[in-house]
Amino acid sequence: MKRKIMVIIVAVAALGVLFWILSSRTEPEENILSPEEPIIKVAQHPELGRYLTDNRGFALYKAMDTCYQCPNIWLPYTTTLDYVNSIDPLSHKLEVYSLEDGRYQYVFEKEALYYHRGDINPGDINGHGIENGNWSIVPIE
């Protein structure tokens, strides 16, 4: 009986910590860079291969279909600039689209780019394949 109570207490505590982590993640700070700095980079995953990240190493995602929980889980990769301010060759594949709040969302090869709220550290890819595979990191050939 004591073991069951202890397991329940640990499980509740773990869920509390997970909820705190997910709810405390806010939208990343504005990413205004000098033209010499890359806006996007490429990272390597041992199983999934090369994928797109922001300039700090946070994974960028694309949706395969309509997203109904986007505002709660998925954060758009945005800028306040209405143009791509970079001379980096990879960044030349970027565009920006206007959002209703006046910001601009980065788009890579016609795919809107998002962060996953559950990615806490650079290199995390916690959003890959979730929502029945609807979301994925952006693969780079």
Disulfide bonds with the S-S distance in Angstrom:
Cys67-Cys70 2.24
